[in-house]
Amino acid sequence: MLNLVNLYSHVIETLRDPRGQARWIMSVDLPRAMRWEAMAIVVLMSTILSYGAGQLAPPQPPTVWDPILNSPYLLATVQMSGLVITVFAVYWVGRLGGGSARFADCILIIAWIQFVLFCLQVIQTIAAFAAPSLAGMIGIVAIVVLFWLMTNFIAEVHGFKSLTKVFAMIIATLMGFAFGLSVILSMIGFSAS
């Protein structure tokens, strides 16, 4: 039975032994619908925290991201859409690379990674009000943790041995998505300036 203490210990263990925790996550027997619900709950928590912190923070110069960050509905939609795309990418790109993941497990590992990142987001948000310079460092740590967990979790869920090859596959996939998105945005006339 999971409770706050168990969740905390699993988050710490995820950072210490990501492949072992990936195996634990894959052993959790949940219907597929509940796996999507778990992901949606984490997105909801992250959205509430991001939006709430944004409302409490001092005014910042306008950016291209303001319409998303200032609308909790849009922020939640973008986050959930990104995670759903990630689940499909993890499953299909891994399968194309010879992996053997189950789709349901891909949902759960991405939801869990998002939960671990949410925990870091909580720490970063507290730091943003108490020690803003520390918050930036936590943000960098979160990016490193994201790639570390993604690499290990994808390797475990697909049964890959080489973390280097999995990391290269992640970078290649991100570059492919970025290129495709830039082409689509330029075709519809979107400009960041």
N, C-alpha and C positions, 0 to 999 in steps of 0.2 A: 504493500500500500504506500503510495507516494504522499509525502507531506512536505512542509517547507524545509525541514532539516534534511530529509532525503534528497530533495531537489538540489539544495545547496551542495551536498556531498557529491551528487552526480555531476553538477556543473564543474566543481573543482577536479573531479576525476576525469571529466571530458578534456580538460586542459592538460592533465598529466598523462593520460592514456587514451587518446582519441579513438584508436582502433578497438580497444577493449570496450569502450562505451558505445561505439557504433554497433558492436555485437550485442550489447545489452539492449540497445534501442530496437534492433531488429528482432529481438526475442519477445518484445512487448506485443501481446496479441490483441490488436484493436481492429475493429471493422474499418474498411477504407473510409467510410463517411466520417467516422470519429477522428481519423488522421487529418482529414481536411479541416474538421472543426478545431482540432488542436492548433493547426497552423493559423486559422482565422482568429483564434483567441490571442495568440502571440502577436499577431498583426494589430489587433485591437489595443492590446496593452501598450505596444510600441507607439501607436498613433496617439493615444491619450497622453503618453509621456512627452512625445515630440511636440504636439500641439500645445499642451499645457506649458511646457518649458519655453516655447516660442512666444507665448502670450505674456509670460512673466519677465522675459529677457528685455534689456534696454533696446530701443529702436536701432535697427541696423540699416546700412545703405541698401537700396532696392537691388534685387538680383532677379535673374530669369526664373529662379525656382520659387519665387514668392507666391504665385497663384496656387502651387501645390502645397507649400508649407503652411499657408494661411487658410486652407480648407481641410478640416479633418476627414471629410468624405473622400475628397480627391486624394489626399495623402494615403488613406487606407486602401483605396482602389489601386493606386500606383504600387504600393508595397505588396499587396496580395497578388497583383498581376505579375510583378517581378518574381515573386516566389514560385508561382505556378509555372512560369516560363523556365525557371531554374530547375524545378522538379522534372519537367519534360526533357530539358537539356541534359541533366545528369543521367536520366534513364537512357535516352536515345544515343547520345554521343558515347556514353560508356558501352552500350550494346554494340555500336558500330566498331568500337575499339576492342571487341572480344569479351566484354564483361558479361556477368550473369545476374545482374540485380533484378529483384522483383520491383515492379512499379510502386506497390504499396510501401515498400521499405524506403524508396526514394522520397516519398511524401514525408515520412516520419523523420528521416535524418535531416532533411532541410528544415522542417519545423523545429527540431531540437537545436540545430545550429542557430536558427533565428532566436530561440529562447536564450541561448548562451550570450548572443550578441545583445539581446535586450538587457540581460544582467549587467553587461558592460556599459550599456547605454544609461542605466540607472546611476552607476558610479560616475560616468562622465557628466551627467546632468547635475548631480550634486556638486561635483568639482567645478562646473561652469559657474556656479554661484559663489562657491567658497574660494576657489583658486583657479581662475580662468586659464592661466598658462598650463596648468596641470591637465585641464580638460582636453587641450589640443594633443598632448602626449598620449592621453588615454584613447583618443580617436585614432592615432597612428597604431597603437597597440591593437585596437579592435580590428583594423584592416589586416594586420599580420595574423591575428587569431583567426579571422575569417578564412584566409588562404590556407593556414595550417589545418584547420578543421575540415574544410572542403576537400583538401588533398587526401587527408587520412580517411575521412568518411567515404569518399567516392572509391578509394582503393579498397576499403573493406567491403562495401556493399556490392561491388562488382567482382571482388576476388582478385584484384590486381596486386602484384608483388612490388613493383617499382613506384615509389612515391615521386621520383623525378619525372617519369613518363606521365603520371597523372597530373602533376603540376603543369607540365608542358601542354597537356591536353586542355586544362582549364584556361591557360593563357591564350591558346589558339582559338578556343571557343569564344572567349571574351572579345578577342580582336575581330573575329568573324561577325559577332553580334554588333559590335561598335561600328564596323564598316557598313553592315547592312542597314543599321539604324540611321547612320549619317547620309546614306544614299536616299533612303525613304524621306528623311526630313528635308533634304535639299530639293527633292522632287516636289514636295508640297509647299516649298518656299519658306521653311522655318529658318530663322537666323537667331543666334544667341546674342547678337549685338543690339 
